[in-house]
C-alpha cells in the first residue's frame, strides 16, 4: 500500500499535463 501511495503521485508528477 505504501508503494502505491508513493508511486501514484510520482507518476502524476512525471507525466506533464497536456492541455
ZAMIKOL-101525 format. One record per residue: y, z, x of N, C-alpha, C, CB in turn; residue number from 1. Coordinates in nm, 4 decimals. Each point is the difference from the previous one (the first is absolute). Glycine has a CB too. Layout:
N
<site><n_yy>Y</n_yy><n_zz>Z</n_zz><n_xx>X</n_xx><ca_yy>Y</ca_yy><ca_zz>Z</ca_zz><ca_xx>X</ca_xx><c_yy>Y</c_yy><c_zz>Z</c_zz><c_xx>X</c_xx><cb_yy>Y</cb_yy><cb_zz>Z</cb_zz><cb_xx>X</cb_xx><num>NUM</num></site>
...
***
This chain:
19
<site><n_yy>-0.1206</n_yy><n_zz>0.0000</n_zz><n_xx>0.0834</n_xx><ca_yy>0.1206</ca_yy><ca_zz>0.0000</ca_zz><ca_xx>-0.0834</ca_xx><c_yy>0.1255</c_yy><c_zz>0.0000</c_zz><c_xx>0.0869</c_xx><cb_yy>-0.1249</cb_yy><cb_zz>0.1221</cb_zz><cb_xx>-0.1813</cb_xx><num>1</num></site>
<site><n_yy>0.1194</n_yy><n_zz>-0.0445</n_zz><n_xx>0.2886</n_xx><ca_yy>0.1155</ca_yy><ca_zz>0.0091</ca_zz><ca_xx>0.0897</ca_xx><c_yy>0.0302</c_yy><c_zz>-0.1366</c_zz><c_xx>0.0617</c_xx><cb_yy>-0.0557</cb_yy><cb_zz>0.2414</cb_zz><cb_xx>0.0495</cb_xx><num>2</num></site>
<site><n_yy>-0.0498</n_yy><n_zz>-0.3104</n_zz><n_xx>-0.0107</n_xx><ca_yy>0.0170</ca_yy><ca_zz>-0.1315</ca_zz><ca_xx>0.0619</ca_xx><c_yy>0.0641</c_yy><c_zz>-0.0977</c_zz><c_xx>-0.0979</c_xx><cb_yy>-0.1994</cb_yy><cb_zz>0.0430</cb_zz><cb_xx>0.1465</cb_xx><num>3</num></site>
<site><n_yy>0.1607</n_yy><n_zz>-0.0300</n_zz><n_xx>-0.2726</n_xx><ca_yy>0.0548</ca_yy><ca_zz>-0.0897</ca_zz><ca_xx>-0.1019</ca_xx><c_yy>0.1494</c_yy><c_zz>0.0241</c_zz><c_xx>-0.0177</c_xx><cb_yy>-0.2225</cb_yy><cb_zz>-0.0052</cb_zz><cb_xx>-0.1164</cb_xx><num>4</num></site>
<site><n_yy>0.2594</n_yy><n_zz>0.1317</n_zz><n_xx>0.1088</n_xx><ca_yy>0.1419</ca_yy><ca_zz>0.0343</ca_zz><ca_xx>-0.0192</ca_xx><c_yy>0.0835</c_yy><c_zz>-0.0392</c_zz><c_xx>0.1213</c_xx><cb_yy>-0.0678</cb_yy><cb_zz>0.1896</cb_zz><cb_xx>-0.1487</cb_xx><num>5</num></site>
<site><n_yy>0.0039</n_yy><n_zz>-0.2016</n_zz><n_xx>0.2626</n_xx><ca_yy>0.0722</ca_yy><ca_zz>-0.0399</ca_zz><ca_xx>0.1209</ca_xx><c_yy>0.0061</c_yy><c_zz>-0.1522</c_zz><c_xx>0.0109</c_xx><cb_yy>-0.0731</cb_yy><cb_zz>0.2122</cb_zz><cb_xx>0.1145</cb_xx><num>6</num></site>
<site><n_yy>-0.0380</n_yy><n_zz>-0.2780</n_zz><n_xx>-0.1412</n_xx><ca_yy>-0.0062</ca_yy><ca_zz>-0.1444</ca_zz><ca_xx>0.0183</ca_xx><c_yy>0.0759</c_yy><c_zz>-0.0761</c_zz><c_xx>-0.1082</c_xx><cb_yy>-0.2195</cb_yy><cb_zz>0.0309</cb_zz><cb_xx>0.1105</cb_xx><num>7</num></site>
<site><n_yy>0.2259</n_yy><n_zz>0.0285</n_zz><n_xx>-0.2299</n_xx><ca_yy>0.0680</ca_yy><ca_zz>-0.0688</ca_zz><ca_xx>-0.1090</ca_xx><c_yy>0.1494</c_yy><c_zz>-0.0172</c_zz><c_xx>0.0251</c_xx><cb_yy>-0.1705</cb_yy><cb_zz>0.0923</cb_zz><cb_xx>-0.1537</cb_xx><num>8</num></site>
<site><n_yy>0.2462</n_yy><n_zz>0.0149</n_zz><n_xx>0.1820</n_xx><ca_yy>0.1427</ca_yy><ca_zz>-0.0139</ca_zz><ca_xx>0.0286</ca_xx><c_yy>0.0256</c_yy><c_zz>-0.0844</c_zz><c_xx>0.1251</c_xx><cb_yy>0.0376</cb_yy><cb_zz>0.2218</cb_zz><cb_xx>-0.1084</cb_xx><num>9</num></site>
<site><n_yy>-0.1259</n_yy><n_zz>-0.2131</n_zz><n_xx>0.2052</n_xx><ca_yy>0.0152</ca_yy><ca_zz>-0.0786</ca_zz><ca_xx>0.1220</ca_xx><c_yy>-0.0121</c_yy><c_zz>-0.1490</c_zz><c_xx>-0.0311</c_xx><cb_yy>-0.0928</cb_yy><cb_zz>0.1908</cb_zz><cb_xx>0.1360</cb_xx><num>10</num></site>
<site><n_yy>-0.0006</n_yy><n_zz>-0.2239</n_zz><n_xx>-0.2222</n_xx><ca_yy>-0.0190</ca_yy><ca_zz>-0.1398</ca_zz><ca_xx>-0.0356</ca_xx><c_yy>0.1210</c_yy><c_zz>-0.0534</c_zz><c_xx>-0.0745</c_xx><cb_yy>-0.2469</cb_yy><cb_zz>0.0361</cb_zz><cb_xx>-0.0100</cb_xx><num>11</num></site>
<site><n_yy>0.3109</n_yy><n_zz>0.0503</n_zz><n_xx>-0.0683</n_xx><ca_yy>0.1202</ca_yy><ca_zz>-0.0401</ca_zz><ca_xx>-0.0729</ca_xx><c_yy>0.1158</c_yy><c_zz>-0.0213</c_zz><c_xx>0.0964</c_xx><cb_yy>-0.0786</cb_yy><cb_zz>0.1268</cb_zz><cb_xx>-0.2020</cb_xx><num>12</num></site>
<site><n_yy>0.0843</n_yy><n_zz>-0.0450</n_zz><n_xx>0.3049</n_xx><ca_yy>0.1071</ca_yy><ca_zz>-0.0116</ca_zz><ca_xx>0.0983</ca_xx><c_yy>-0.0194</c_yy><c_zz>-0.1245</c_zz><c_xx>0.0874</c_xx><cb_yy>0.0253</cb_yy><cb_zz>0.2510</cb_zz><cb_xx>0.0003</cb_xx><num>13</num></site>
<site><n_yy>-0.1519</n_yy><n_zz>-0.2814</n_zz><n_xx>0.0286</n_xx><ca_yy>-0.0281</ca_yy><ca_zz>-0.1148</ca_zz><ca_xx>0.0851</ca_xx><c_yy>0.0201</c_yy><c_zz>-0.1299</c_zz><c_xx>-0.0762</c_xx><cb_yy>-0.1624</cb_yy><cb_zz>0.1374</cb_zz><cb_xx>0.1310</cb_xx><num>14</num></site>
<site><n_yy>0.1481</n_yy><n_zz>-0.1309</n_zz><n_xx>-0.2634</n_xx><ca_yy>0.0172</ca_yy><ca_zz>-0.1197</ca_zz><ca_xx>-0.0810</ca_xx><c_yy>0.1451</c_yy><c_zz>-0.0133</c_zz><c_xx>-0.0445</c_xx><cb_yy>-0.2386</cb_yy><cb_zz>0.0164</cb_zz><cb_xx>-0.0773</cb_xx><num>15</num></site>
<site><n_yy>0.3091</n_yy><n_zz>-0.1164</n_zz><n_xx>0.1290</n_xx><ca_yy>0.1402</ca_yy><ca_zz>-0.0211</ca_zz><ca_xx>-0.0356</ca_xx><c_yy>0.0123</c_yy><c_zz>-0.0452</c_zz><c_xx>-0.1448</c_xx><cb_yy>0.0522</cb_yy><cb_zz>-0.0581</cb_zz><cb_xx>0.2382</cb_xx><num>16</num></site>
<site><n_yy>0.0409</n_yy><n_zz>0.1161</n_zz><n_xx>-0.3123</n_xx><ca_yy>0.0209</ca_yy><ca_zz>-0.0348</ca_zz><ca_xx>-0.1396</ca_xx><c_yy>0.0536</c_yy><c_zz>-0.1421</c_zz><c_xx>-0.0152</c_xx><cb_yy>0.0419</cb_yy><cb_zz>0.2409</cb_zz><cb_xx>-0.0495</cb_xx><num>17</num></site>
<site><n_yy>-0.1100</n_yy><n_zz>-0.3196</n_zz><n_xx>-0.0298</n_xx><ca_yy>0.0431</ca_yy><ca_zz>-0.1386</ca_zz><ca_xx>-0.0211</ca_xx><c_yy>0.0825</c_yy><c_zz>-0.0084</c_zz><c_xx>-0.1286</c_xx><cb_yy>-0.2055</cb_yy><cb_zz>-0.0879</cb_zz><cb_xx>0.1217</cb_xx><num>18</num></site>
<site><n_yy>0.3314</n_yy><n_zz>0.0548</n_zz><n_xx>-0.1064</n_xx><ca_yy>0.0853</ca_yy><ca_zz>-0.0062</ca_zz><ca_xx>-0.1173</ca_xx><c_yy>0.0520</c_yy><c_zz>-0.1421</c_zz><c_xx>-0.0244</c_xx><cb_yy>0.0645</cb_yy><cb_zz>0.2390</cb_zz><cb_xx>0.0397</cb_xx><num>19</num></site>
***
